[in-house]
Amino acid sequence: MKKILGIAGLLVFVCAVTALANEHFYDRGNVENLIRRSALFGVISIGAAFAIVTGGIDLSIGSVVCLSGCLLPWLLVEHGWPVAAALPFVLGLAALIGVAHGLLITRLSLQPFVVTLCGLLLYRGIARGITGDQTVGFGTGFRGLRDLAAGRIALGDHLGLPGVPMPCFFIVAIAIAAGVFLNKTVWGRHLRALGRNPEAARYAGIATGRLTVLAYVVCAFLAGVGGCLWVLDVNSAQPSDFGNFFELYAIAGAVLGGCALRGGEVSVVGVLLGAATMQVLRNSIRLIEAIPQQIEFAVIGAVILGGVVVDQLVRRAAARRRKG
């Protein structure tokens, strides 16, 4: 709870500072865009949290976003697949990628860092190969499908109130499902136990291998969902840069939200707040003229490092209190 309050306080602070520096921060268009981007990045941040809670990491999230986001319009527009076939195929492929990651980690005892780093290169290369490294998109078609990500529900346009972007409904559903799984089921408790001490979990009879595979399946699947939603929102994808550094934002959102990189700790609410904080930070860098936009990644890197340092200090303080 303390971590959640801390990240919520940081989010409010960044919003307040940005609003004081630029009065356009609270413009309806900017607020709607922030909500939409926070929801989209929240999807992949929850996926990253599933990998992190096991004590692992997934560096291929951005490339899975790229592959999924390029495949969907490529199948629909270039090859005439029906939506009912293309969407399940793309999401199923993302899930299979997670299965492959999990099996390589559990059956061959490969390090998650190595497996997913190779995936980072492999899946983007595949996306560039099948599309001929050309931009793909929906053009003026598939308007109804695109409304799933690009649409909004108006709350009071005549009053200047921001609408509710459609991705909010996806992230709420995903967050509820993830929260129930992690906090209300035996598998969620086992997943935390796996992250805290894999050997002890194994001796306790927990199916650590299956849980690890499940965690990476969820991570890759949500990256696929994020890729589909993102391309539906922006209407085009260039495989050479689509989804670039998305794994950075996903991991940063999860870590800021209270996921310990050593594993064993996760808070879905915290992850959502962390993802929102990352997007507000990006927006602040663009709106505050005194901050050069070129240092965006430096700011994000500093935030991630700060989150890791604070987490380590909190752990040490808690350990000292237990000994005392």
MOMOGI-V993151 format. One record per pair of residues at least 4 apart in sequence whose C-alpha atoms are under 8 Angstrom apart, sorted by the first residue. I is the first residue (numbers start at 0). J is the second residue. Records with the same first field share a line. If there is no record, write none. Layout:
# MOMOGI-V993151
I: J / J
This chain:
# MOMOGI-V993151
0: 4
1: 5
2: 6 / 256 / 257 / 269
3: 7 / 256 / 257 / 268 / 269 / 272
4: 8
5: 9
6: 10 / 255 / 256 / 269 / 272 / 273 / 276
7: 11 / 272
8: 12
9: 13 / 276
10: 14 / 272 / 275 / 276 / 279
11: 15
12: 16
13: 17 / 276 / 279 / 280 / 283
14: 18 / 279
15: 19
16: 20
17: 21 / 24 / 283 / 286 / 287
18: 22 / 23 / 24 / 25
20: 286 / 287
21: 286 / 287
22: 26
23: 29
24: 29 / 30 / 286
25: 29 / 30
26: 30
27: 31 / 159 / 160 / 161
28: 32 / 161
29: 33
30: 34 / 161
31: 35 / 161 / 162 / 163 / 164
32: 36
33: 37 / 275 / 278 / 279 / 282
34: 38 / 163 / 164 / 167 / 275
35: 39 / 164 / 165 / 166 / 167
36: 40 / 278
37: 41 / 271 / 274 / 275 / 278
38: 42 / 166 / 167 / 169 / 170 / 275
39: 43 / 166 / 170 / 225 / 228 / 229
40: 44 / 225 / 245 / 248 / 249 / 274 / 275
41: 45 / 170 / 249 / 252 / 270 / 271 / 274 / 275
42: 46 / 170 / 173 / 221 / 222 / 224 / 225
43: 47 / 60 / 218 / 221 / 222 / 225 / 249
44: 48 / 248 / 249 / 250 / 252 / 253 / 270 / 271 / 274
45: 49 / 174 / 177 / 218 / 221 / 249 / 253 / 267 / 270 / 271
46: 50 / 217 / 218 / 219 / 220 / 221 / 222
47: 51 / 56 / 57 / 60 / 218 / 249 / 250 / 253
48: 52 / 218 / 250 / 253 / 258 / 265 / 270
49: 53 / 214 / 215 / 217 / 218
50: 54 / 55 / 56 / 57 / 211 / 214 / 215 / 218
51: 55 / 56 / 57 / 258 / 259 / 260 / 261 / 262
52: 190 / 191 / 194 / 258 / 259 / 260 / 261 / 262 / 263 / 264 / 265
53: 190 / 191 / 193 / 194 / 195 / 211 / 214 / 262 / 263
54: 193 / 194 / 195 / 260 / 261 / 262 / 263
55: 111 / 112 / 260 / 261 / 262
56: 111 / 112 / 115
57: 111 / 112 / 115 / 116 / 215 / 218 / 246
58: 112 / 115 / 116 / 118 / 119 / 246
59: 63 / 115 / 116 / 117 / 118 / 119 / 120 / 122 / 246
60: 64 / 119 / 218 / 219 / 222 / 245 / 246 / 249
61: 65 / 119 / 222 / 241 / 242 / 243 / 244 / 245 / 246
62: 66 / 118 / 119 / 120 / 122 / 123 / 242 / 243
63: 67 / 93 / 119 / 122 / 123 / 219 / 222 / 223 / 226
64: 68 / 222 / 223 / 224 / 225 / 226 / 227 / 241 / 242
65: 69 / 122 / 123 / 126 / 226 / 236 / 238 / 240 / 241 / 242 / 243
66: 70 / 122 / 123 / 125 / 126 / 226 / 238
67: 71 / 89 / 90 / 93 / 223 / 224 / 226 / 227
68: 72 / 223 / 226 / 227 / 228 / 229 / 230 / 236 / 241
69: 73 / 126 / 130 / 135 / 136 / 230 / 236 / 237 / 238
70: 74 / 89 / 126
71: 75 / 85 / 86 / 89 / 227
72: 76 / 77 / 135 / 136 / 137
73: 77 / 78 / 130 / 135 / 136
74: 78 / 79 / 80 / 85
75: 79 / 80 / 81 / 82 / 85 / 137
76: 80 / 136 / 137
80: 84 / 85
81: 85
82: 86
83: 87
84: 88
85: 89
86: 90
87: 91
88: 92
89: 93 / 223
90: 94 / 220 / 223 / 224
91: 95 / 220
92: 96
93: 97 / 216 / 219 / 220 / 222 / 223
94: 98 / 216 / 217 / 219 / 220 / 223
95: 99 / 216
96: 100 / 216 / 219
97: 101 / 212 / 213 / 215 / 216 / 217 / 218 / 219 / 220
98: 102 / 212 / 213 / 215 / 216
99: 103
100: 104 / 111 / 114 / 115 / 212 / 215
101: 105 / 211 / 212 / 213 / 214 / 215 / 216
102: 106 / 107 / 212
103: 107 / 108 / 109 / 114
104: 108 / 109 / 110 / 111 / 114
105: 109 / 208 / 211 / 212
106: 208
109: 113 / 114
110: 114
111: 115
112: 116
113: 117
114: 118
115: 119
116: 120
117: 121
118: 122
119: 123
120: 124
121: 125
122: 126
123: 127 / 238 / 239
124: 128
125: 129
126: 130 / 132 / 238
127: 131 / 132 / 133 / 238 / 239
128: 132
130: 134 / 135 / 238
132: 237 / 238 / 239
133: 237 / 238
134: 235 / 236 / 237 / 238
135: 235 / 236 / 237
136: 230 / 234 / 235 / 236
137: 141 / 234 / 235
138: 234
141: 145
142: 146
143: 147
144: 148 / 231
145: 149 / 150 / 231 / 232 / 234
146: 150 / 151 / 165 / 231 / 232
147: 165 / 166 / 228 / 231
148: 164 / 165 / 166 / 228 / 229 / 231 / 232
149: 164 / 165 / 166 / 231 / 232 / 233
150: 164 / 165
151: 162 / 163 / 164 / 165
152: 162 / 163 / 164 / 165
153: 161 / 162 / 163
154: 160 / 161 / 162 / 163
155: 159 / 160 / 161 / 162
156: 160 / 161 / 162
163: 167
165: 169
166: 170 / 228
167: 171
168: 172
169: 173
170: 174
171: 175
172: 176
173: 177
174: 178 / 267 / 268
175: 179
176: 180
177: 181 / 267
178: 182 / 183 / 266 / 267
179: 183 / 184
180: 184 / 186 / 187
181: 186 / 187 / 188 / 190
182: 187 / 188
183: 187
184: 188
185: 189
186: 190 / 210
187: 191
188: 192
189: 193 / 200 / 205 / 210
190: 194 / 207 / 210 / 263
191: 195 / 262 / 263 / 264 / 265
192: 196 / 197 / 200 / 263
193: 197 / 198 / 199 / 200 / 201 / 207 / 262 / 263
194: 261 / 262 / 263 / 264
195: 261 / 262 / 263
196: 200
197: 201 / 207
198: 202
199: 203
200: 204 / 205 / 207
201: 205 / 206 / 207
206: 210
207: 211
208: 212
209: 213
210: 214
211: 215
212: 216
213: 217
214: 218
215: 219
216: 220
217: 221
218: 222
219: 223
220: 224
221: 225
222: 226
223: 227
224: 228
225: 229
226: 230 / 242
227: 231
228: 232
229: 233
230: 234 / 235 / 236
231: 235
236: 241
237: 241
244: 248
245: 249
246: 250
247: 251
248: 252 / 274 / 277
249: 253 / 274
250: 254
251: 255 / 273 / 274 / 277 / 299 / 302 / 303
252: 256 / 270 / 271 / 272 / 273 / 274 / 275 / 276 / 277
253: 257 / 258 / 269 / 270 / 271 / 273 / 274
254: 258 / 259 / 260 / 270 / 273 / 303 / 306 / 307
255: 269 / 270 / 273 / 303 / 306
256: 265 / 266 / 267 / 268 / 269 / 270 / 271 / 272 / 273 / 274
257: 264 / 265 / 266 / 269 / 270 / 310
258: 262 / 263 / 264 / 265 / 266 / 270
259: 263 / 264 / 265 / 307 / 310
260: 307
265: 269 / 270
266: 270
267: 271
268: 272
269: 273
270: 274
271: 275
272: 276
273: 277
274: 278
275: 279
276: 280
277: 281 / 299
278: 282
279: 283
280: 284
281: 285 / 295
282: 286
283: 287
284: 288 / 290 / 291 / 292 / 295
285: 290 / 292
290: 294
291: 295
294: 298
295: 299
296: 300
297: 301
298: 302
299: 303
300: 304
301: 305
302: 306
303: 307
304: 308
305: 309
306: 310
307: 311
308: 312
309: 313
310: 314
311: 315
312: 316
313: 317
314: 318
315: 319
316: 320
317: 321
318: 322
319: 323
